[in-house]
Amino acid sequence: MSNKEKHWEKTKGLMILTLIIWFVAGYLIFMFGSSLNNASFLGYPLAYYMCAQGSIIIFVALIFWSANKQEKIDEEFGFTERGEDD
Amino acid sequence: MFKGKFVDNLPKIYGTYTGGFLVFIILMAIAEQAGMTAKTIGILFVAFTVCIYAIIGYLSRTVQVDAYYVAGRQVPTVFNGMATAADWMSGASFVAMAGGIYFGGYTYMAFLVGWTGGYVLVASLLAPYLRKFGCYTVPDFIGTRYGGNLARFCAVAVLSLASFTYVTAQINATGTIASRALGIPFELGVWVGLVSILLCSMLGGMRAVTWTQVAQYIVLIIAYLIPIFWMSNKNGFGVFPHLMLADEVARLGELEAQFGLVKNTAADIKSMGVPGGLKSIALPHSGVPEGGMAAWKFISLALCMMVGTASLPHILMRYFTTPSIRAARKSVAWSLFFIAILYTSAPMLATLSKLQLMDPTLATGIIGKDISAVMAIDWVQAWTAQKQAFIADFNQDGILQLNEWFMRGDVVVLSTPEVAGLPYVISGLVAAGGMAAAMSTADGLILAIANALSHDIYYKIIDPKADVRKRLLVARSLLIVIGAAGAYIASMRITSILGAVAWAFDFAMSGLFFPLILGVWWKRATREGAIAGMIAGLASGTAYLIYVYPKFMGNPAWLGIDHLRFGIIGASVCLVVMVVVSLMTKEPDSATKKMVDEVRVPSGKTILGKQH
């Protein structure tokens, strides 16, 4: 496998992992909304909390995490851009 | 001033601007104490902020194609995040979202999850690759990846349909706010709104829109948060409402049980003459409806909004403006961060405004009180006079029950400062915030349509030899034409016929989602497949919408897929057709495959680099 192909394999892996977490936070937990609401977080019913704040915070953290992870992958295969980008 | 050094000075410039805006708010508060009328304060708030945007728009004027279409590709991540957040959060997010939660509770909050989760798709599937491609518009990617004018044309058609559905609602919102704040008729307010919108984008295109959107984000977030913190602290609910409203949410549950959640029948509503569009609270605030169907409705709505987010061109094109590919990725994260600040606050605002009306132990509570006493309250009189609120004493006991109090969703946010007894300066601030939210989204949408038509249709298809001056002239003329068309439709007040903002997401996902992601992630996708997919997806989605929407054919929804969710049908058909046709047609040539390989490498020159 060439360098490019290996890089793409790892990128794909990260994409799939990211989307699995996304699926859990965005869909899976809400399939059990009514039982989730019996638990609580910060005093809020859990299902209410998850759609009011919880899942949204998870999404933000997930994108930051995944962007950092991708940068590591890019560095590993020598595809980093040099320059004044951030 | 706007070259080279400008980008380095951004934190300082916007820091000063934020400070200046806060000083302005304080000055207005002092003026209010000194006896300035509420009306003057409202006018000053809207006029002052709009003038600032216009000045930014003028200073960002440009005669360069790169600056006009992609802001010169030098917008730093955090600022692009703010601009995207303003681009994203429409008048509807600002004004209607808390109102939606107020009436719909948990059920409505599927929108919150849907309108944020889409950014995960944008970040991992699209943004970095489109940035690497180096295109000016979304159809530019489709046209180059698949080749040929027909593919490009189809993409422009989907883009225009989705964005135009959205933009009329935004112009409508600017008109509503302008007319209320300036005291002019709605029809005139719409045109005032349009002029303000065009002042921001006409001269500088994407560059001007970027820098005004950052300014608009700052105004709208300040305007959203101040009332929430103020109300929460004033009533002693908690210093930091986001973490401390658990008791209030529980209290709402008690009050719902005490007053009872009654769904009024259509006949009752009609017999009492409740004005159209007004609703009463009939759904639990934090309670989850039982059953698989309810869960599916929640999830399917979130799915449509997420996939739609990842297909809406005015959002995707914001990531063309970053200096690099890794900046594009980070920028998506920052966008969602800035969006989340408002979205996680909306449920808190809904909780506060609901509680202060429903709790009879609070001075502001009206439910459970004598109707004659409620009718004597100033803000009740003002909003009922405008047919934005209504009292219908169904059981004729002279006491206001929960199901007897009607309000328009938009009014929840706009009236909350008055209801809470906050000074008028807060209402003026909220009006300025709503205006900023609606203007920034309208600007992004109008620019997306005008750029697609001027770049993809005029320059790429009609006249590839046009010089820069002519291209920008066409782009600017189209901006005016599209804005005027949107304002004209908005001024006819037929937006209720045009349907919900959610439709824009469904249209976009029906036609664009799979052609975009398969263009990057599946080399075997062919031109014929993409064209067939776009046409079939859009046609089937639209056909299903007509089939199911109550005002058209009104057939029963299949599997709970109603008119808010028709994108599920469209996108599924698009995927199947695109895969089948791609596999039946000849593989893409090696040049195309090489191009896709190149897109996947996050370094080096952009694909389109020199072709513009």
Interface residues (C-beta under 8 A of the other chain):
Chain A: K4 H7 W8 T11 L14 M15 T18 L19 W22 A25 G26 Y27 F30 M31 F32 G33 S34 L36 N37 S40 L42 G43 Y44 P45 A47 Y48 C51 A52 Q53 S55 I56 I57 F59 V60 L62 I63 F64 S66 A67 Q70 E71 D74 F79 T80 E81 G83 E84 D85 D86
Chain B: P76 T77 Y106 M109 A110 L112 V113 T116 G117 Y119 V120 L121 A123 S124 L125 P128 H242 L243 L245 A246 D247 V249 A250 H285 S286 G287 V288 P289 E290 A294 A295 F298 I299 A302 L303 M306 T322 P323 S324 I325 R326 A327 R329 K330 V332 A333 L336 F337 A340 Y343 T344 P347 M348 D597 R600 V601 P602 S603
